[in-house]
Amino acid sequence: MSNGDDSPDSTVPLLAARDLAKAHGRTEALRGASVELAAGEILAVTGPSGSGKSTLLHCLAGIVRPDAGSVSYAGERLDALPEKRLSELRRTEFGVVFQFGQLIPELTALDNVALPLMLAGTSRPDAHARAGEWLERFGVRGQEALRPGEMSGGQAQRTSLARALVTGPRIVFADEPTGALDSLATEQVMTALTHTARETDTAVLLITHDAQVAAYADREVRLSDGTVAPEFSTEATEAAV
Amino acid sequence: MIGMSTRHILLGLLASGPSHGYDLKRRHDERFPQARPLAYGQVYTTLQRLVRDGLALVEGTDSDGGPERTTYRSTEDGSRELARWAGEIAPPAPFVTNEIFAKVVVSILSGGDPAAYLAAQRAAHMERMRELTAVKTAKGADLATVLSADYALNHLDADLRWMTTTAARLTTLTAEVDAA
C-alpha cells in the first residue's frame, strides 16, 4: 500500500500519514508517526496519556499542520493545501467528534445537527428533515427540542455523532468520544457509531485509551512516545519506565 | 467461568422441573452462550452422582420411539443444596494464578524477550475482544449473550491494563528477578 501511482482505488489508503513530527513548544508530541486508514475502515489509535494521540488526530484532520512529514487524503497533500481548501475539506469530507461534544449550548438538538447542512447552503426545512432522520438513527428520537444542557451525556454524544455524520463525510475523527460516559452509555454510543459507519461505508479514526472501546474498531495501532509501535514487536524493545 | 460447579448448574436447571440429560445439556448451552459447551458424558456422570448423593432422583424413562431417555428431578435436599450454593460468596481470588505473569518471569529467567511476548499477547487479547464485541453488538443479540461477552471483555481488559503496566516496568522487574 506504499505507492498508489498506478494502483486501483481499492489499494490506495483513503488517508495516509508518513513520518509526522509535531512539537508543542519544546515538547515533541509526534516523532515520525506513520499511519494509514482505508476507505470504510474503523481504526482505533490507542496509547498512554501524552503519547501523541490527539496531536496525530489534529494533523490527520487538517486542524493543525505537522512540522515535518506528509498527510495525504485521497491522493491530495493536506499539509500543503491552502487554508481555504482545507476548511472546505473539513466541512464536506470530514466529521469530528470530541470528548465533550462541543454542541452549541443555545441551539436545540435538531438545530445543532442541521447547522452543518445550513452552513453548506441547504434550506432550513430540508436541513431540519435530514437532521431529524439522523437523530432518529442515533436513537435520540423525541429529544429534538432539547438543548445540550438538558440532555444526558450519552444523548449529547449521540447528537454530536449525528452532527458529524449528517453531511455524509468519508471520514469521522473521534477523539475520546466516550471519555466522559459510563459503560452503558459508552456501549450505546459506540454501537451507534460503528453500525452507522459500516452501513454508510464511512471510515472512522477513533482515539481512545480504553481497550474496550478500541475493540469496536477493525484494527488498532498503538502510539508510544510520538511514534507508532509495531503491531507485533519481534525485536526486544524495552518500554520506557 | 472459573470454578464453575456443573452439579449446581444442573440442579439449577432441574429447579424449573424434571428434565433429561440431553435437554439439560441443550438448556445449559443456551443459558450460558459463551461458556464451554457441556459434554454429554459429563452431564450423565454428574446426574448419576446427584442421584447417589440424594440430591436428584430418577423420575422415569421414556423412549418416544427413539433411544431410551431417563428423566431426572431434584429432591428437597437438592433444592436446599442449590439454595446454599447460590447464596455462598465466591472467594475473591484466593490464589493469584496468572499464566501471563508466569511466562514473563520465566522469559526473564531464561534470557528470553518478555517485551515481545507481552506485545504479542496484547494483540491476541485485542483480537479476542474484537470478536466478543462483534458478538455482543450483532443485531438481535440476546441479553444473556451480551452479559457473558461483557464478563469476558471486562476480564480481558483487566489483563490488558496489567500487561501495559508490566511492560512499562520490565526493566525493574528484570533487575529484581535476576538479583533473586
Boltz contact constraints between the chains, C-beta under 6 A:
constraints:
  - contact:
      token1: [A, 191]
      token2: [B, 137]
      max_distance: 6.0
  - contact:
      token1: [A, 211]
      token2: [B, 157]
      max_distance: 6.0
  - contact:
      token1: [A, 211]
      token2: [B, 160]
      max_distance: 6.0
  - contact:
      token1: [A, 212]
      token2: [B, 153]
      max_distance: 6.0
  - contact:
      token1: [A, 212]
      token2: [B, 157]
      max_distance: 6.0
  - contact:
      token1: [A, 215]
      token2: [B, 129]
      max_distance: 6.0
  - contact:
      token1: [A, 215]
      token2: [B, 130]
      max_distance: 6.0
  - contact:
      token1: [A, 215]
      token2: [B, 133]
      max_distance: 6.0
  - contact:
      token1: [A, 216]
      token2: [B, 133]
      max_distance: 6.0
  - contact:
      token1: [A, 220]
      token2: [B, 126]
      max_distance: 6.0
  - contact:
      token1: [A, 232]
      token2: [B, 120]
      max_distance: 6.0
  - contact:
      token1: [A, 233]
      token2: [B, 116]
      max_distance: 6.0
  - contact:
      token1: [A, 233]
      token2: [B, 119]
      max_distance: 6.0
  - contact:
      token1: [A, 234]
      token2: [B, 116]
      max_distance: 6.0
  - contact:
      token1: [A, 236]
      token2: [B, 113]
      max_distance: 6.0
  - contact:
      token1: [A, 236]
      token2: [B, 115]
      max_distance: 6.0
  - contact:
      token1: [A, 237]
      token2: [B, 115]
      max_distance: 6.0
  - contact:
      token1: [A, 239]
      token2: [B, 167]
      max_distance: 6.0
  - contact:
      token1: [A, 239]
      token2: [B, 168]
      max_distance: 6.0
  - contact:
      token1: [A, 241]
      token2: [B, 168]
      max_distance: 6.0
  - contact:
      token1: [A, 241]
      token2: [B, 171]
      max_distance: 6.0
